[in-house]
Amino acid sequence: MFDHAYGSYMKHAYPADELMPLSCRGRVRGMEPSRGDVDDALGKFSLTLIDTLDTLVVLNKLDEFEDAVRKVVLDVRLDNDVVVSVFETNIRVLGGLLGGHIMADMLKAQGMRLQWYKDELLHLARDLGYRLLPAFNTTSGLPYPRVNLRYGVLSPNSRTGTELDTCTACAGTMILEFAALSRLTQETVFEDTARRALDVLWEKRQKGNDLVGTVINIHNGDWVRRDSGVGAGIDSYYEYLMKAYILLGDDTYLDRFNAHYVAIMKYISQPPLLLNVHMHNPTVSIRSWMDSLLAFFPGLQVLRGDLKPAIETHEMLYQVTKQHKFLPEAFTSDFAVYWAQHPLRPEFAESTYFLYKATRDPYYLQVGKSIVESLNEYARVACGFAAVQDVRTGRHEDRMDSFFLAEMFKYLYLLFTEKRDLPLDIDDFIFTTEAHLLPLSLSTARPPCPRNMTMFRRGHGEEEIFTRSCPSAQTLFPNNPAFTRTIRDAHKQLLQPGAERLALFRGIEFPFHDTRMEPLEILKSMGLTLLPLGDRSVQLTSLRHKQDASPLGLFSLKFITELVDPPAAEQQGISPLAVQVLSPPFFGRTVLTAGPAQFGMDLTKQEHGVKGSLVLSEPYQACAAISNRKEVQGKMALAQRGECMFATKARNLQEAGASGVIFIDNAEGSCSEEMVLFQMVGDGSTSDIVIPLVFLFQKEGQVLLDALSQHRNVDVLLATKPVFLGGENTDQPLSASQLHEAATETHTRMVTSAPDEA
């Protein structure tokens, strides 16, 4: 499998950053349609080759490794005039260069290979480190999210430096690579810089509960998004605190990780679920869905020695993958698809490897086998492996990210390979978040860099028995290899293909009924959870520790539960909306199927809908302040999905005076015929958003974009159903197969009309 993926990249894509497996060619930044912030990982530096270097050694492909090192040394340039993600460039490129250097140094020391090597990869890594440092030139010490490899951040030519915030993981996932670079070069600036960013995040935590938010202002340290979880936006911050202690031996990192971990297990972990909460009010869930990036967390819990919740959450994730073939990019707390994409992420394989290594339970080999089989059956294409656009339909995306080679094959190969067959002792290394290998000897083989030790601050209160050591499964569970099964079995009934699903009717009567919280979230805020059991009954349990339990007071709680197996469309429970094009030459005959939002104006209560003239938002993603405010004022704005939350875009456009927003999907070729409509959700505090919001898939949205490019004025109606304007009856929105005909008719009308009508 690795040969097929790596060989396809080298044959069809190199020296491009990534392979486009459906097109059988390389993806070069600026030569393909922009994918928004996804493209910030591409820097015209042969990303996939660098990211794959140490994987080649782990897989014993030493000839290919030596050839790859030569190619990097001879061909890769880092002074490109391109804006890249600081986070992605650090973990993929800097980490890849360091992992490659460490492997080359090891093989050279063995006297068998690379006798010509003279630390060229380390020199490249040092060069890249200095190109990333300007991003940290802020008053807080938190880094800008993007940097220009040639011009830095604040230069007039940099095209960056206007950003106000960054994600917690983006600022807190630098210490391993930067500290390793400092230890290898004896230049302390890198480790000091990364540690300072971690100090800020720790200082800005919610002091009462030790939780952090997801997005933070890089200038003043204020939290921009206050939802707290272990998935996207925060994930590797926690990972790097634990691993910084392991790699560098600084107890402060362990103290901080333990404080955060206690908070996670108290507020976020509801085994087997991990649900985001509000960092200032952690008894309230922010959302009822989980993202796939949290799949790394069971592996981190194994490093912590907390095996029981690791096994429980991993089993839940495995059940989700069995139902959907892959782990969807996001899924609801009742395990339905929320975001259907699967970009071949490796986090589930990572946790599977760590659990097998800790328990030696062959069950996890079977889990690994299922991952391999799904990849071969549903992702393998002629030129590599293609990401899955929609796990429900199996439709592919022309994308094979570098992490697929850097992580997925490394973890799967290590899962099935005996230690004696590896060219190195894997226990002498720690994995970065991109699975690059850094030697544990960095903490002892070289003297610590000056000022590398942060102030030791141990938390108050009693410590748990394994706070400072990782327990051995063989010690805790001697001669009992079935202990993992006893933990898993309790969660096997949570979901299975075709199993019944829990539906909770809105019959709740107490003062929270106007908060727009979902019923299950209301119960959770009271410390209660509902779980469907295999015998068609429902278990109501308390989430709070017994000593923390508090009475429910005088609230009257009335609810009806029912186990049902509805059709797919009914499972979603979403009523589609309509976007009707009213102006000539459409005259109401073009009606597009739209998805609703859980926030903003409720269109079901607007008898005649909401009308408006279309205008394109600038910037199109609407994640920053709107630059064409005069044009947007009083108009219906078009904005593209991606880069930030729907709620952020809506606030920016509402503040600019837009009368409504139509979001257009950023997934090329998506349409309502092939995709399941979903409901846009907010960020936990969206009562300030009052304008109407709808969502169109890409093909439907393209109809509006084409109309706007061909006509001066395009008027639309947002409503629950189209209005009848005479002529054809427009009770039904257009299907995707009719869109081309509508567009063709529009173009023909425009070409054949008189000049004064055009």
N, C-alpha and C positions, 0 to 999 in steps of 0.2 A: 504493500500500500504506500509506504514511504517512497519507494523507488518511483512509483507511478506519479505521485504528487511532485516530488523534487525534480524528477526527470522532466516532467512537463513544464515546470517553471524554467529550468535551464534551457530547454529546447525552444520553447515558444515565447518566453517573457524576458529572460535575462538580457540586458542589465536593468530592465524596468523594476520598479519597486514590488509589484505584485503581478500575479498571473490572473488573467480573465479566462477561466476554464471553459466557458461556453463559446467564447470567441476565438480561443486558442491564440491569444496574443497578450502582450504585456500591457499593464495599466500605467500610463505615464501621466503625471499631474499636469493638467492644463490641456491635454489632448483628448480627454474623455469628458463627458458631461459631469459637472460637479455633483458630488454626493454630500455637500455640506461639510460638517466637522469630521465625518468619516475620513475624508481625504487629508486631514491634518496629520495623519500618520505618514503620509508620503512625502519624501524630501529629495527625490531623485538621487538616492544613495544606495540603490540595490537592496532595499529593506529586507526582502525575503531571504536573500543569501546571507546577510549578516545575522538575521534572527535564527537561522538554521545551523550556524557553525557548530555549536557544541552538541546539537542533536546528532550530527554526523559522527562525532566521536562516540557518543553513548551507543549508537547503533553499529559501532565497529566498522564504519565506512571511512577508514583512515586515508586511503588513496584520494577519495572524493574530498575529504577534509583538507588535505594538503593543497589540492588543486583550488578549493574554495578560498583558502587563505591567500594564495597567490593572486587570485582574481580580485579580492578585496583590496589587497595592498597595491595592486597595479591600477585598478579601475575606479575605485570609489573616491568621490570628491565630497567634501563636507562644506565647501564655501558657496553653496548654491544660493541664489537669490530667491528663496522660497520660505513661506511662513509655515511652521510646523508646530504641532502640539508638544509642549515641554514634557508632559507626562508620557505620551506615547514614544517620543524620541528617546527619553531616558530608559524606559523599561525594555524597548525593543532594540534600539541601535546601540546606545551606550552599554546596556546589559549584554547585548550580543557580542560586541567587540571585547568586553571584559571576559565573558565566558570563552570566546574563541581564543583570546590570549592565554588564559589559564590552561586551556587544553593544549595549545601549541607549546607552551612552556613545559608542561608535563611530558609530552611526547618527546620533545627535544632532550629533556633531562634523562629519558630512558635510553638515549643514544641510538634510536632506531630510525627516527624521521625528523624532518624539519631542521636539520643542522644548519640550514641557511637562515633560519628565522632569527631576527634581532629585535624583537619587541615591537615590530611595526604596528600590530593591532593595538598595543597599549599606547603608542604615540597617537594613533588615530583617536582612541578613546579620550586621551588628554585634550586633544584639539577640540573634540566635540563637547567635552565638559566645559571648556572655556566659552564655547559658543552658546551654551545653555545658561551660564551664570548671569548674563544681563537680565534675564527674566526675573531674578530675585531682587532687582534694584527697586524695591518699593519701601514705603515708610514702615510697613509692618514686618517685612521679611518674607511674606507669602509671595509665591511667584506669579507673574503673569501667566495666563494659560497658554499663550503662544509666543513664539520668538522667531525672528528672521535669522536664518543660519548665517547670512552674510552681514546684515546690518543691525542685528540685535533687536531692541525693542523701541527705543525712543528716537532713533534716527528718522529724518524726514523720508527716507527711502524704505523704512522697515514695514510699513503697512500694518503695524500692530501697535499696542501701547494704549489703546483707548478702552480696553476691557476693564470692567470694574470688579469682577468676581471670578472665582474659580471653585471647583469642587474640592471637597475635603480630601478625597483620595488623590486628586491631581497635585495638591500641595504636600501631602503626607506620604507619598510613595517615591521618595528620592534617596532615602538614607542608605539603603543597601548598595546601590550602584555608586553613589557619590562617596560613601565611606570607603568602599573597596578601591575606588580610584585614588583616594587620598592615601590609603595604606600601601598601594602599589607604587605610587609616584613620590610619596613622602611630601606631598603638597597639601597642606591642611585645609585650604580654602573650600574645597568641595564638601568635606564632612561637616565643617563648621556651618556652611550655608544650609545644608539639608537639615542639620539638627536645629538651627534657629527657626526654620519653618515648623518643625514639629513642636518646638517650645510654644509657638504662638497658638497652634491648634489646641494644645493641652491647656493653655491659659484661658482660651476662649470657650472651653467646655462649659456646660451647665453645671455649676458647682454643686447644686443640690443633689444631682443624680448621676453625674459623670457621663452624660450623653453629649454627643456632638451632632450638629446639623449636617446637611448635604452640600450646601453652597455657602461660601463665605466671601465677604468683600475684602479684596486684597489690600486695600488702602487703610481702612479703619478697623478691620476685623469684625465687623457686624455680620451676624448671620442673615443670609438672604433667603435661604430655604431651611426651614427648621424641622423638617421631617428627619427622623433618625432611624436607621436600620443597619443591616450588614451587607446590603447589595450595592447596586450601582450608585456611584458618587461617594461612597465611604469605604467600601470593601477592603481595598489593599492598604488603607491607613492602619486598620487593626492588624492586618497581616504583617506589616513592616515593623510595628512596635514589638511584636513577639519575636520576629526573626532578627531584628536589630540586636536584641538581647542575646540571641543565640550566636550570632556572627561576631558581635563586637564585645560582648561581655559587660555591657553597661547596665547595671541593675535598674537604673531609672526607667529605661524602656520597659522592663518587665513590670515595674510598679505601675506604670501608666496603663499597660495592657491589662493587668489584673483588675485595676479599677474600672476600666471600660467593660471588661468581660463580666464582672459582677452586675453591672448595669444592664448589659445585653440580656443576661440570663434572667434578670428580674423583670424587665419591661418588654423586651422584643421577642424573646424566645417563648413560644407556646407550643412545646413539642407536639407534633413534628414541624409546626409552622414557625416562620420568622417574619413577623409583620412590622412594618414601619409605624413608629409612634411619633407624637409631637415632643420635641426635646424638652420643652418647658412644661408639658402636661402629659407625661408618658403613660398615663392610664387610658388615654384616648388613641385609638388607631387612626392613622392618617389615611390609609387606603386598605382595600380588601384584596390586593393582589401582590404577588411577589415576582421579582425579576430573576432571570437565570444566573446572573453573576453571583448571587448568594450561594450558589452550589459549591463554591470553594470553602464555605465555612465549616462543614464537617471535617475537612482535612485540617483546618486550623485548630479545631477542637481536639483532633487526635494529637497534634503537637502539644496542646495544653494538657492532654491526658484526660479529657472529659469525654469518655467514649460513649456513654449511654445516649446523651442527646445527639452526638454525632451519628450514631447508628440510626436513631429515630428519624432525623431529618434526611439522611441519605436514603433511607427506605422510602420515604415519601417522594423524594425526587425520582427514585427508580420507578415507582408506580406511575408517576406522571410521564416519564419517558416511554414506558411500555404502552401507555394509552395513546400517545401522540407520536411515537417513533423516535422523536427527539425531544429535548427539553425546549419548550417554546421560550421566546425571549422574555415573555411575562405570562403568568397564569394566575387565575383567581384563587382565593382561599378554598373554593370548592373544586379546584383543579381543572377548570375549563380554560381554554385558550384566551388570553387577553391580548398579547401581541404575538402574532403567529410566526414571526421570523425565527430562523435558527442559523446563525452565521458560523456554524461548526465550532462553537465555543468548547474549550477543553475543561472547564471547571468541574463538571461532574466526573469526568475521567480522573482528574486530579484527586478528588476526594475518595474515589473508589480505590485508587492506588494506595493512599495513606491508610485507609481502613484495612486493606488486605495486609499491608506491611505490619500494622499493629496487631491484628488478630490472627492472621494466617488462615482465616476462614475461607474455604474454597468457594463459598457463595459469591464472593466478590470477583473471583475469576469468571464466574458465569455472568455477572453484571458486565464485566469487561468484554466478554464474548458478544453480548448483545449490542454493545456500542460498536464493535468491529463490524458486526453483521449489518446494522442499520446504515453505517457509513458506506459499506460496499453496495448495499441494495438501493439506497435512496439518494446518496450524494455523489457516488462515483460517476464520472463522465469521461468522455474520450480524452480530454486534456486535463486530467487532474480530478479534483473533488470540488463540487460547487455548493455554495451555501444554499440553504433552503429558504425560499421566499415565504412559503406558507406551509406549515407542517400538516395542515388539514388537506391540502390538495397535492403536496409533493412538488409544487412548482419550484424551479431553481432560480437562483440569482447569479449573475455573472461575476462571481466574487470568490476568491480563496485567500483569506487573510494570512499574513505571515505567522500569526500565532498558531495556526493549524499545524505547521511544520515545527515550530519552536516548542510547542507544548503537547498537543494531542498525541503525536507519535512517540514522544519521549515518555509520557506517562503510561501509555498502553504497552510500549516495549518493555519498560521496567516492570510493569505489572506481571508480565508473562515470562520474563527472563530470569534465569538463575544468576546469582551474584558472581559465580565463578566464570560466567561467560561475558562479563563486562570488562572493558579495558581499564576500568578504574574502580575504586571502592566508593560507591555512591554515598556511603554513610560519612564520608569525609567532607561532604559538600552540603550546602543549603540551597534550596531553590528560590530564586527571585519570583516575583509575581508572574513573570514571563517564562518561568522554568529555566532560566539560565543558572549555571552552576558556579557558585562562589565557595572557595575553600574555607572551612572552619579555621584553618591555620592562620587566617588573616588576623585573628585576635591575639595570637601568641608568637607566630614566627617572626613578626616584625614588631619593633617597639611601638606602643601607641603614639599617635600623632599628638603633639602638644595641644592642650586644651580640648581634647576630644571627649573627655568625661564630663557629662552634665552633672549638675548638683544632685546628689543623692537625696531623694525625698520619698521615704516610705510612707504609705498611707496608714491612717489610724485604724484601729479595730483589730479583731482577731483574724489571723490568716488561716486559710484552709490548709489541710494536710498536704495538698499537692501544689500549693501556691508557687513554690520555688523548685519543684522537681516534676519530671514527667513520669507518671507511674507506669510500671510494666504490666501489660495485660497478662503475661504468664505468671506474674507474682500474684496479681489480684484474682485471677481466675485459673488456678492450676488444674490441669487435667480436666478442663471443662470447655472444650472447643465449641460447645453448643450455646454458650452464653449469649452470643450475638443473635442467635436465632430466637431465643426467648424474648429479646428486646424487640426484634423486628416483627415478630408475629402479632404483636398488639396493634400494629399499624398496617397490616396487609389488607384490612377491610376498608381502609379509607376510600379507596377508589380502585376499580378494575374496569377494563374495557366493557362497556355496556351496563355497568353497575348503576343502581339507583342513585339519584342525587337529591340533596336536601334543598327544599324550597321553604322559605319562611315568609308567610303572608304578613302584610302590614296591618297588624292588629294591636300595635303597641300604644298604650295610653299612659303617658306620663310627660313631664315638662320638656323632654328632649324632642318632641315630635316635630318641631319646626326647624331642626338643625340640619336637615338634609343628610344626616348620618344614616347609613344602611342599618337595618335591624340587627344584623350580626355584630356590627361595630358598636351599637348601643349596648348590647349585652356585654360585649368585651369591656366597655368603659365601666361597667358595673362589676367587673371581675368574673364574668361568666362566659362559658363557651359551650357551643353545641356541637356534638360529633355524631354522625350517623353510624350505627352499629350494624353488624352483619345480619342480625335477626330482625331487621326492619324497625328497630326501635331507635330512639334518640337519647343520647346521654347528655345531661346538663351537669357541668362540672365547674368548680371554682378555679380561677387562674391564680388567685392570691395564695400565698403561704398561709397556713392555718392561723399562725400567730398574728398575721396582718389582716385577717378577715374582718370586715366591718359589716354591720347589718344594713339591709337595703332601705331601711327607713319606712316612710309611709307611702312609697310609690306603689301604684297599682300596675302590675304587669300582666297583660293578656296577649297571648300569642297562640297561633295554630301552626303546628309543624306537619308536614306531609312528605312522604317519600314518593317521588315521581320519576318517570322516565320519559320526559317530553321529547318531541322532535327537536332536531338541531336548531332550527330557527327559533323555536319557543324557548329553548334553553337559554339563548342569549337574552330574551325578554326585551328586545329593542324594537321600537316602532320607527320605521324609516320616515324621514322628512323629504320634502321636495324643494328643489331649486328650479324655478321656472323662468325662462328667458322671455321677457315681455316685449322688448323693443323690436322694431323692424331690423332685419327681414324675418325674425323668428315668430313674432306675434303669438307667443305663448305655446307654440307647438313643440318646443324643445324643453323637456322636463327631465331633470337629473335626480337620481336617487342619492339622498344625503343621509349621513349619520348624525345623531343628536349629541348634545353635551349634557353632562350632569349639572352644569352651572351656567350662569348667564340667564338671559330671558327665556322663559318657558314658552316655546312657540305653540304648544298645544292649547294655551290659554289666549292666544291671539287669533280671534275669529277670522280676520282677513289677512293674516300673515304680516310680514314686514317687507316693504319695497325699498329699493335703493339702486343707485347707479354704481357700476363696478369701477374700482381703481386698484392698481397693483401697489402693494405695500413696498416701500423702500426703507430698509432692506427687505428682501423678499421673505426671509425667515422671520422677520419682525421680533428678533430676540434682543435688539438694541433700540435706542430711541428712534422714532420714526422721522426720517429726514424730509419726506414730502408731506408734511402736515397740512399744508394748504389744500393739496389735492385730495387728501384723505378726509378732511372735514366734511361731515354729513354724508359720506359715501359708504358703500358696501366694499370693504377691503378684501383683497385676495392675498393670502399668505401661505407659504409652504410649510409643511410639517418638518420637524427636525431641529436639532441644535439646542432646543430648550423646551420647557413645558408649554402645553397649550395655554395654560393660565397666564404665563409670562407674556406670550404673544398677544393674548386678548387684552391684558392690562395696558400694554404699550399702545395698541391701536385704539382702545377706548380713550386713553389719555390724549391721543392725537385727534380725537373727535369723530372717529368712525362710527357709523350707525349700526354696523354689524360686521361680522367676519366670516368668510368662507375659507376654511383651511383645505389645502390640496395636498394629497399624499405625495411623499417624495420617493416612493417605490415605483420605478419605471414599469409601466404596463399593468399596474393594478387596476381592477375594475370591480363594480358591484356584482357582476354576474359570477365572478370567480371567487370573490373574497366575502367573508362574513362581516356584516356591519358591526361596528363596535361603538360604544358610548365614550366620548371624551371625558376624562375625569380631571378634577382640579388638583390643587396642591395642598389642600387641607384648609384653606382660608380664602374662599372665592366669593364671599357674600358681596364684595365690592364690585364684582363684574355683573353688569346689568344689560349689556347689549346681546342680541341674538348671535349664536355661534353654530355653524354646521360644518360637517366634514365630507369632502368628496374624494373618492379614489382618483388615481392619476388620469385615467382615460376620460372620466366624466369632467374632471377639472380642466383637462386640456381643451374641451369644448369651449369653456369660458375664456381661457387664455387666447385661443384662436379668434374668438369673437371680438375680444378686446383689442387684438392687434389689427383687425380688419375694419372696425367700426369706431366712430368717435364716441358714441354713447351706447352703452349696453345696460339696460335696466333689468333687474331680476326681482323675483318674489321668493321669499323664504316662508314656507308654510307647511302645514301637516299634509296638505294635498293641493294639487294645482287647481287653478280657477279656469272656468270655461269662457273663452273669449270669442266664440263663434268659429265656424269652420269645423276643423277636426276636434273631436272630443279628446281632452288631454287628461283623462282620469288616471292614466298609468304613466309613470316615468319611463323615459327611454331606457332600453337595455343597452348593454355595451355593444352588441352587434349592430344596433341602430345608430350608434354615435357617428360612425364613418359616413353613413348616408346623410345624416344631418349636417355634418361638416361639409361634405361635398356639395349638398344643395345650397348651403350658405355661400360657399365660394362661387358657385355658378351664378347665383343671384347677384352677387356683388360685381362680377365681371360683366354680366350682360345688362346691368342697369344703366340708366342714363347718367352722365357725369354729375348732374346736380342732385341725383338721388344717392350716389355712392357715399 
